[in-house]
């Protein structure tokens, strides 16, 4: 994964984790550390990130990032 995409992914994971913390707090459940959340949900996070952030885009080798398809 290049640095551009890795930065987007790390930001996405952080947002998903904080959302999960608020949701768990609201339901009176134990809040997971970021590492616990990431290890327990790694596949979901990768799939969801692709679906939400990259799914409708194509890779541009020239720009070294995902771009909207024409």
DSSP file (Angstrom, degrees, kcal/mol; ACC not computed):
  #  RESIDUE AA STRUCTURE BP1 BP2  ACC     N-H-->O    O-->H-N    N-H-->O    O-->H-N    TCO  KAPPA ALPHA  PHI   PSI    X-CA   Y-CA   Z-CA
    1    1 A X              0   0    0      0, 0.0     2,-0.0     0, 0.0     0, 0.0   0.000 360.0 360.0 360.0 131.2    0.0    0.0    0.0
    2    2 A X     >  -     0   0    0      1,-0.1     4,-2.7     4,-0.0     5,-0.2  -0.277 360.0-103.1 -76.7 169.1    1.5    3.4   -0.9
    3    3 A X  H  > S+     0   0    0      1,-0.2     4,-2.2     2,-0.2     5,-0.2   0.835 118.8  54.2 -64.6 -34.4    1.8    6.2    1.6
    4    4 A X  H  > S+     0   0    0     60,-0.2     4,-1.8     2,-0.2    -1,-0.2   0.956 114.9  39.2 -62.2 -50.5   -1.2    8.1    0.2
    5    5 A X  H  > S+     0   0    0      1,-0.2     4,-2.6     2,-0.2    -2,-0.2   0.867 114.0  54.6 -69.7 -37.2   -3.5    5.2    0.5
    6    6 A X  H  X S+     0   0    0     -4,-2.7     4,-2.8     2,-0.2    -1,-0.2   0.899 107.3  51.1 -63.4 -40.5   -2.1    4.1    3.8
    7    7 A X  H  X S+     0   0    0     -4,-2.2     4,-2.0    -5,-0.2    -2,-0.2   0.915 111.6  46.9 -62.0 -43.8   -2.7    7.5    5.3
    8    8 A X  H  X S+     0   0    0     -4,-1.8     4,-2.2     2,-0.2    -2,-0.2   0.909 113.2  49.6 -63.6 -41.9   -6.3    7.4    4.1
    9    9 A X  H  X S+     0   0    0     -4,-2.6     4,-2.9     2,-0.2     5,-0.2   0.925 109.7  50.0 -64.6 -45.4   -6.7    3.9    5.5
   10   10 A X  H  X S+     0   0    0     -4,-2.8     4,-2.1     1,-0.2    -1,-0.2   0.895 112.0  48.2 -62.2 -39.8   -5.3    4.8    8.9
   11   11 A X  H  X S+     0   0    0     -4,-2.0     4,-2.1    -5,-0.2    -1,-0.2   0.894 111.9  50.3 -64.4 -40.2   -7.6    7.8    9.2
   12   12 A X  H  X S+     0   0    0     -4,-2.2     4,-2.5     2,-0.2    -2,-0.2   0.922 110.2  49.2 -63.6 -46.0  -10.5    5.6    8.2
   13   13 A X  H  X S+     0   0    0     -4,-2.9     4,-2.6     1,-0.2    -2,-0.2   0.902 109.7  52.3 -62.0 -41.5   -9.7    3.0   10.8
   14   14 A X  H  X S+     0   0    0     -4,-2.1     4,-2.5    -5,-0.2    -1,-0.2   0.919 110.7  47.1 -61.6 -43.6   -9.3    5.7   13.5
   15   15 A X  H  X S+     0   0    0     -4,-2.1     4,-2.5     2,-0.2    -2,-0.2   0.921 112.6  49.0 -64.1 -43.6  -12.8    7.1   12.7
   16   16 A X  H  X S+     0   0    0     -4,-2.5     4,-2.1     2,-0.2    -2,-0.2   0.898 111.9  49.7 -62.7 -40.0  -14.3    3.6   12.7
   17   17 A X  H  X S+     0   0    0     -4,-2.6     4,-2.3     2,-0.2    -2,-0.2   0.927 111.3  47.3 -65.8 -45.4  -12.7    2.8   16.0
   18   18 A X  H  X S+     0   0    0     -4,-2.5     4,-2.1     1,-0.2    -2,-0.2   0.903 111.8  51.1 -65.3 -38.6  -13.9    6.1   17.7
   19   19 A X  H  X S+     0   0    0     -4,-2.5     4,-2.2     1,-0.2    -1,-0.2   0.907 110.2  50.4 -60.3 -41.0  -17.4    5.5   16.3
   20   20 A X  H  X S+     0   0    0     -4,-2.1     4,-2.8     2,-0.2     5,-0.2   0.877 106.8  54.6 -65.4 -38.3  -17.2    2.0   17.8
   21   21 A X  H  X S+     0   0    0     -4,-2.3     4,-2.4     2,-0.2    -2,-0.2   0.937 110.1  45.9 -60.5 -47.0  -16.2    3.4   21.2
   22   22 A X  H  X S+     0   0    0     -4,-2.1     4,-2.2     2,-0.2    -2,-0.2   0.898 113.7  49.6 -63.2 -40.5  -19.2    5.7   21.3
   23   23 A X  H  X S+     0   0    0     -4,-2.2     4,-1.4     2,-0.2    -2,-0.2   0.925 112.1  47.0 -65.4 -44.7  -21.5    2.9   20.2
   24   24 A X  H  <>S+     0   0    0     -4,-2.8     5,-3.0     1,-0.2     4,-0.3   0.896 111.5  51.8 -64.1 -40.1  -20.1    0.5   22.9
   25   25 A X  H ><5S+     0   0    0     -4,-2.4     3,-1.2    -5,-0.2    -1,-0.2   0.914 107.1  53.0 -62.2 -42.3  -20.4    3.2   25.5
   26   26 A X  H 3<5S+     0   0    0     -4,-2.2    -1,-0.2     1,-0.3    -2,-0.2   0.818 113.1  43.8 -63.0 -31.9  -24.0    3.8   24.6
   27   27 A X  T 3<5S-     0   0    0     -4,-1.4    -1,-0.3    -5,-0.1    -2,-0.2   0.341 115.5-113.6 -95.7   6.0  -24.8    0.1   25.0
   28   28 A X  T < 5 +     0   0    0     -3,-1.2    -3,-0.2    -4,-0.3     2,-0.2   0.756  68.6 143.2  70.6  24.5  -22.8   -0.3   28.2
   29   29 A X      < -     0   0    0     -5,-3.0    -1,-0.2    -6,-0.2     2,-0.1  -0.593  59.9 -89.2 -95.4 158.8  -20.2   -2.5   26.6
   30   30 A X        -     0   0    0     -2,-0.2     2,-0.4     1,-0.1    -1,-0.1  -0.417  42.4-124.1 -64.9 137.2  -16.5   -2.6   27.3
   31   31 A X        -     0   0    0     -2,-0.1     2,-0.2    -7,-0.1   -10,-0.1  -0.721  23.3-135.8 -87.2 130.6  -14.5   -0.3   25.1
   32   32 A X        -     0   0    0     -2,-0.4    -8,-0.0   -15,-0.1     2,-0.0  -0.554  16.8-114.6 -84.0 147.1  -11.8   -1.9   23.1
   33   33 A X     >  -     0   0    0     -2,-0.2     4,-2.7     1,-0.1     5,-0.2  -0.343  35.9-105.7 -67.4 163.9   -8.3   -0.5   22.7
   34   34 A X  H  > S+     0   0    0      1,-0.2     4,-2.7     2,-0.2     5,-0.2   0.910 122.7  51.0 -60.5 -41.5   -7.5    0.6   19.1
   35   35 A X  H  > S+     0   0    0      2,-0.2     4,-2.5     1,-0.2    -1,-0.2   0.913 111.0  47.6 -63.3 -43.0   -5.2   -2.5   18.8
   36   36 A X  H  > S+     0   0    0      2,-0.2     4,-2.4     1,-0.2     5,-0.2   0.937 113.2  48.6 -61.8 -46.9   -7.9   -4.9   20.0
   37   37 A X  H  X S+     0   0    0     -4,-2.7     4,-1.4     1,-0.2    -2,-0.2   0.927 113.3  47.1 -59.7 -46.1  -10.5   -3.3   17.7
   38   38 A X  H  < S+     0   0    0     -4,-2.7     4,-0.4    -5,-0.2    -1,-0.2   0.907 113.8  46.3 -65.1 -42.5   -8.1   -3.5   14.7
   39   39 A X  H  < S+     0   0    0     -4,-2.5     3,-0.5     1,-0.2    -1,-0.2   0.875 115.6  45.7 -70.2 -35.4   -7.1   -7.1   15.3
   40   40 A X  H  < S+     0   0    0     -4,-2.4    -1,-0.2    -5,-0.2    -2,-0.2   0.706 126.1  30.3 -77.8 -19.6  -10.7   -8.3   15.9
   41   41 A X  S  X S+     0   0    0     -4,-1.4     4,-2.9    -5,-0.2     5,-0.2   0.100  78.2 123.4-126.9  22.4  -12.1   -6.4   12.9
   42   42 A X  H  > S+     0   0    0     -3,-0.5     4,-2.4    -4,-0.4     5,-0.2   0.911  79.3  43.3 -55.9 -50.6   -9.1   -6.4   10.4
   43   43 A X  H  > S+     0   0    0      1,-0.2     4,-2.7     2,-0.2     5,-0.2   0.923 115.0  49.6 -64.4 -44.4  -10.9   -8.1    7.5
   44   44 A X  H  > S+     0   0    0      1,-0.2     4,-3.1     2,-0.2     5,-0.3   0.930 111.7  49.4 -58.0 -46.9  -14.1   -6.0    8.0
   45   45 A X  H  X S+     0   0    0     -4,-2.9     4,-2.5     1,-0.2     5,-0.2   0.910 112.3  47.1 -62.4 -43.5  -12.1   -2.8    8.1
   46   46 A X  H  X S+     0   0    0     -4,-2.4     4,-2.2    -5,-0.2    -1,-0.2   0.937 116.0  44.2 -63.2 -46.6  -10.2   -3.6    4.9
   47   47 A X  H  X S+     0   0    0     -4,-2.7     4,-2.5    -5,-0.2    -2,-0.2   0.920 115.7  47.1 -64.7 -44.2  -13.3   -4.6    3.1
   48   48 A X  H  X S+     0   0    0     -4,-3.1     4,-3.1    -5,-0.2     5,-0.3   0.889 110.8  52.4 -66.7 -40.1  -15.4   -1.7    4.3
   49   49 A X  H  X>S+     0   0    0     -4,-2.5     4,-3.1    -5,-0.3     5,-0.8   0.941 111.3  46.7 -60.3 -47.4  -12.5    0.8    3.5
   50   50 A X  I  X>S+     0   0    0     -4,-2.2     5,-3.0    -5,-0.2     4,-1.4   0.938 115.4  46.2 -60.1 -46.4  -12.3   -0.6   -0.1
   51   51 A X  I  <5S+     0   0    0     -4,-2.5     5,-0.2     3,-0.2    -2,-0.2   0.929 121.8  35.4 -62.0 -47.2  -16.1   -0.4   -0.5
   52   52 A X  I  <5S+     0   0    0     -4,-3.1    -2,-0.2    -5,-0.1    -3,-0.2   0.873 132.0  23.1 -77.9 -39.0  -16.5    3.1    1.0
   53   53 A X  I  <5S+     0   0    0     -4,-3.1    -3,-0.2    -5,-0.3    -2,-0.2   0.764 136.0  16.6-103.4 -29.2  -13.3    4.8   -0.2
   54   54 A X  I ><<S+     0   0    0     -4,-1.4     3,-2.7    -5,-0.8    -3,-0.2   0.636  90.1  98.7-122.3 -21.5  -12.0    3.0   -3.3
   55   55 A X  T 3 <S+     0   0    0     -5,-3.0    -4,-0.1     1,-0.3    -3,-0.1   0.745  92.2  37.7 -47.4 -39.0  -14.8    0.8   -4.7
   56   56 A X  T 3  S+     0   0    0     -5,-0.2    13,-0.8    -4,-0.1    -1,-0.3   0.275 107.3  82.0 -99.4  12.1  -16.0    3.1   -7.4
   57   57 A X  E <   -A   68   0A   0     -3,-2.7     2,-0.3    11,-0.2    11,-0.2  -0.677  65.8-137.0-113.8 167.4  -12.5    4.3   -8.4
   58   58 A X  E     -A   67   0A   0      9,-2.9     9,-3.1    -2,-0.2     2,-0.3  -0.905  28.3-104.1-121.6 152.4   -9.7    3.0  -10.6
   59   59 A X  E     -A   66   0A   0     -2,-0.3     2,-0.7     7,-0.2     7,-0.2  -0.595  26.1-157.4 -78.0 131.3   -6.0    3.0   -9.9
   60   60 A X  E  >> -A   65   0A   0      5,-2.6     4,-1.7    -2,-0.3     5,-1.3  -0.921   7.7-171.7-108.6 106.2   -3.9    5.6  -11.8
   61   61 A X  T  45S+     0   0    0     -2,-0.7    -1,-0.2     1,-0.2     5,-0.0   0.851  87.6  58.0 -63.8 -33.4   -0.3    4.5  -12.0
   62   62 A X  T  45S+     0   0    0      1,-0.2    -1,-0.2    -3,-0.1    -2,-0.0   0.904 118.6  29.1 -62.7 -42.6    0.5    7.9  -13.4
   63   63 A X  T  45S-     0   0    0      2,-0.2    -1,-0.2    -3,-0.1    -2,-0.2   0.543 102.2-132.8 -94.1  -9.2   -0.8    9.7  -10.3
   64   64 A X  T  <5S+     0   0    0     -4,-1.7     2,-0.3     1,-0.2   -60,-0.2   0.884  74.7  78.8  55.4  43.8   -0.1    6.7   -8.0
   65   65 A X  E   <S-A   60   0A   0     -5,-1.3    -5,-2.6   -61,-0.1     2,-0.3  -0.973  89.3 -81.6-162.5 170.4   -3.5    6.9   -6.4
   66   66 A X  E     -A   59   0A   0     -2,-0.3     2,-0.3    -7,-0.2    -7,-0.2  -0.624  47.2-176.4 -81.0 138.8   -7.1    6.0   -7.0
   67   67 A X  E     -A   58   0A   0     -9,-3.1    -9,-2.9    -2,-0.3     2,-0.2  -0.904  34.9 -88.6-132.4 159.1   -9.1    8.3   -9.2
   68   68 A X  E     -A   57   0A   0     -2,-0.3   -11,-0.2   -11,-0.2     2,-0.1  -0.501  49.5-115.4 -67.4 132.9  -12.7    8.5  -10.3
   69   69 A X              0   0    0    -13,-0.8    -1,-0.1    -2,-0.2    -3,-0.0  -0.424 360.0 360.0 -70.5 144.3  -13.3    6.5  -13.5
   70   70 A X              0   0    0     -2,-0.1    -1,-0.1     0, 0.0    -2,-0.0   0.421 360.0 360.0 -92.8 360.0  -14.3    8.5  -16.6
